[in-house]
């Protein structure tokens, strides 16, 4: 064995050199891979890091680092088997670009007791800190079971990381987009609002590639839940490499391994697993439960089968992973009779949903320094009778047929000991067709027959018949993305700098063809006899019709509809330095520049958006032992546009609203909109931006469990609006009394005015960790969220008389949110878990009917309020909210391995155990149905999953 | 090297808060918030209710069409344009609320003078840059502020000014002048509520008093109840209407109602645009809400007990058996065992004569709207049964006084006459079809046989009052 002089470096009280001759145990030359300590993260951080100090006790209270010591790690997740690095002058070591998983760390130095630390968990985007204390001696290997705190001492990012094991133990519906619900500051739903932002801001990354829908912002292509190794949820204080006004959910997918594995499961949720509770219409929850309803429960079946297979193609060199999933969903609703339409008794209508998901991934260790992965994902979804509504006849139902694919290429290459190069590239495609369920004789969707909507006795709801009023929407979306990144690491007197810079380029294209069946949409605003457009004698009843000229049938054939295309280019540059000044202080300054180019259907550039995004984060280890961290952050993010924004500059489908004139016995034009000249784009626009300030403290209160407190302030500014600029309203905003250009038409202009804003203040208390056999994720959030924009291009600024009312408590302003998931694992294979969710009611906003178009668009009090008993007394305006919600979900999971010798797990989930039917939506329209309950929490229901693994 | 654990983070937090701390406080007095417009759904249609069919007297057009009438007096017979605001009850003409002293006095209107343009000194929307799309109101003049009961000494137990049951169209004018101490710190239309107006004058909401020798920021001359009862204040006739009510320039819908099919109406490019085919009502503030009113001008009043006795009496505290036991000087009479006194102050009355053949006698069900139609169909005397030869004409409305006449008042006593029994000197030169006697009010009064004083049962007709005003031309 070679002997080397080891230089000791005091980690705390200055330098000292002690020359000791010690044998070197490690055989460096035999190790397949040697990586020097350097900093490296993939975009979207699909890999993690491990680091620490190898030290010995040199005084009663002092420890000195050991230089030149070999540190070896191994894991099943590590392609290539093992890695070894040598400690630096100060005794520190570091491993970068590690796939998430469980690792074992070994240090063998002659003259010292060998150390083996086991069960070190590496999470994507996190540093797993593992210090090694050597003891002089020749004893057998000392095995240390690693403590894995949740704290990340190098980053202020608000992160919730969920590995596959944790999510399997949580009673949550097996959908990737449902995971965000577990993080603090995240609202309900599959496209949640996060810390006061719009739901479209949520970004879904898969292995670092942005797969978000380029139009809606939600998840574009679902993927198999069990194909995900880890979910990383970033909800604030993000570094410069991220540009997102909302949550970033990064899913690190499984890659396979040196052993063949099979993970298959079958999910059952038949109708019998749903409770029979029914509620009377329009009644509050506590006294609305029907007691003597002996009808069989409505059909509601869900079945799913999925299989995941992984393994080596070439051991330690080439792995594969593939998965497949099929979902079947059947729901039923009883449709009441419509005697005026020819149906005289109740009928059962079914909605069928079929979903297919497929995935394949290859991971290749091309050279010792380069790793490449390539993955492909495909999805298909078909829904028949997608509305399943009691207010549409069967021929007015709709269908959905959609699907998409995406491909991700990830290259990770260590250029030298200090330089690392990474690149992510990929493309996503999405096609979606929504159309009428009604078919012609040829079996094609009927785009010729017009729809009619008959107002009911309450005067506000209606029954649509004849054909779907929604028309058709055939859209295609493409996205190409290339993100090269370069990283440089250096250590000097000022500390350690891990500098990262990169370019992020994306091209998006969105095209869609829309139309209205028959080119006409008849509305009968007078309850009573339905209208027959072919019979002029009934036109007094069909007193409103909207005409869409491009959809009008020609020569017995359906109209072509309206087609537009939009394109967008996004280019971003970022540079950041993770500067560790001392072990206990890290500062992360960064800057990014983003620009977006938007093009309309004619290829004309609509606008150029430019934004700069400074970032500054600070993390301070208060007691220098990684048990208590203080963090502070400022950051600015800019939304420089996507294909959806560009499409807003396109003229939209032309329409003309006509109303029946009783005196003249003719349909008079009320107004028109759309078509050429109907949609403008503001000449000068600022990109919507987010300014965020956050401070926080987090402390490991018990082993592997952290308690944190975070305060966040957010200002969302210059949000997109579509302002109507031609109509002149009376002073009350009730009627249009003139037009600026003298023509009865609406003209819209898309822009980002300075007053289109949202603000958020939030205080989060959270607890995360795995103390003993427990697993805990819990949080309480106190939040205040106000603004005047509910979504891009909402109704703000379309009636200037209403503008003053638009600012107020936003609909996702949940003042108090308490959520938690706790599980406990017994030694005999049983795991039980519970999940609670409590949130105060969502603000509502009373709305009044406008005589201008019979729609509900008039307000008399600010957003989030109701007028009082005295209509003209603002002092009696009151908050208007839904009731508070509370749900409890339970899960039991039992391993049958001891009984059967096979790795079989049986899981039972029960959702909404308390069976609360709390209203989730009410009718806020002034009139007969004001306050009527239109939606409730799902009834108690159960799900069983049988899982088999090899 | 930072010693304290919170040193660097604390510095960062401090530096983040410094900009906020450095922001100075402005000397300006913040304007009252703009709360929107008054919900007119509760307005009585007779006072210009919601501007949409079918609740407006004109069931087809949500516009207030002017009516044509004829004026007598010194100006002779001539066409006049007037606004018909429906029927009035006697209690609504009790300006002092003497009949029920527990109720509010007439609502006050604070008329603020001396403002300096530009709301909050920052937003100078004026007639020249007024944009009908986005500017609800001008800011180079302070709109009047309607009271709603903040000042108990003034209005007592105030009723809801927009409530049909308690609404009065007649207001007491309270002059308010801005002093130098506030003029430079406020803009016009900064004040939108009674409460903030009183507080800017120094009134304490908690103690409900003004400080000694105050008001000092605003000259606020609040009349006493005695002043009001004695008629020593100015009353204005300001029926509150929907701010969206369209006041047509002519009765022809196509010309001046924007909601009529084929309308040629030209909208006002600023409030009071003389070239517009219609106007919106003038604007006022109530609790920060923008409201509309029609300015009927000064409401002439009288404290003559004889004149007011014609309108209403109220029971005094004194019981009696006969009138001689009551105060004859005060024109009290004994009725129902109590001395009944006339109300201390009441509007002077104009007189409006209509033909019984064109306007039927009101019934108890139509008291709030005694003259429902503005027009009448007149048959051709040569072919009275041929509907094609009939013509539509304005109803024959003859006023005893018009604005500028000494006895003019926007409150009219409705009088009926039989045109077949009158003989008048005046005639309309072009009125060759169905000639109608165009008498002056004086001529009608001089022919008492033509006046209808009894109903079909021979019972004396009650007195009917209607609200008829000639819109004051302002701006």
HADDOCK unambig.tbl for C-alpha pairs under 7 A between the chains (distance, minus, plus):
assign (segid A and resid 622 and name CA) (segid B and resid 5 and name CA) 5.40 0.50 0.50
assign (segid A and resid 632 and name CA) (segid B and resid 9 and name CA) 6.72 0.50 0.50
assign (segid A and resid 728 and name CA) (segid B and resid 132 and name CA) 6.30 0.50 0.50
assign (segid A and resid 728 and name CA) (segid B and resid 133 and name CA) 4.88 0.50 0.50
assign (segid A and resid 729 and name CA) (segid B and resid 133 and name CA) 6.34 0.50 0.50
assign (segid A and resid 730 and name CA) (segid B and resid 244 and name CA) 5.52 0.50 0.50
assign (segid A and resid 731 and name CA) (segid B and resid 136 and name CA) 5.82 0.50 0.50
assign (segid A and resid 731 and name CA) (segid B and resid 243 and name CA) 6.20 0.50 0.50
assign (segid A and resid 731 and name CA) (segid B and resid 244 and name CA) 5.50 0.50 0.50
assign (segid A and resid 732 and name CA) (segid B and resid 37 and name CA) 5.68 0.50 0.50
assign (segid A and resid 732 and name CA) (segid B and resid 243 and name CA) 6.20 0.50 0.50
assign (segid A and resid 732 and name CA) (segid B and resid 244 and name CA) 5.36 0.50 0.50
assign (segid A and resid 737 and name CA) (segid B and resid 258 and name CA) 5.67 0.50 0.50
assign (segid A and resid 737 and name CA) (segid B and resid 267 and name CA) 6.99 0.50 0.50
assign (segid A and resid 738 and name CA) (segid B and resid 267 and name CA) 6.35 0.50 0.50
assign (segid A and resid 800 and name CA) (segid B and resid 133 and name CA) 6.64 0.50 0.50
assign (segid A and resid 800 and name CA) (segid B and resid 134 and name CA) 5.39 0.50 0.50
assign (segid A and resid 804 and name CA) (segid B and resid 36 and name CA) 6.84 0.50 0.50
assign (segid A and resid 871 and name CA) (segid B and resid 39 and name CA) 6.41 0.50 0.50
assign (segid A and resid 872 and name CA) (segid B and resid 38 and name CA) 5.83 0.50 0.50
assign (segid A and resid 872 and name CA) (segid B and resid 39 and name CA) 6.16 0.50 0.50
assign (segid A and resid 873 and name CA) (segid B and resid 287 and name CA) 6.63 0.50 0.50
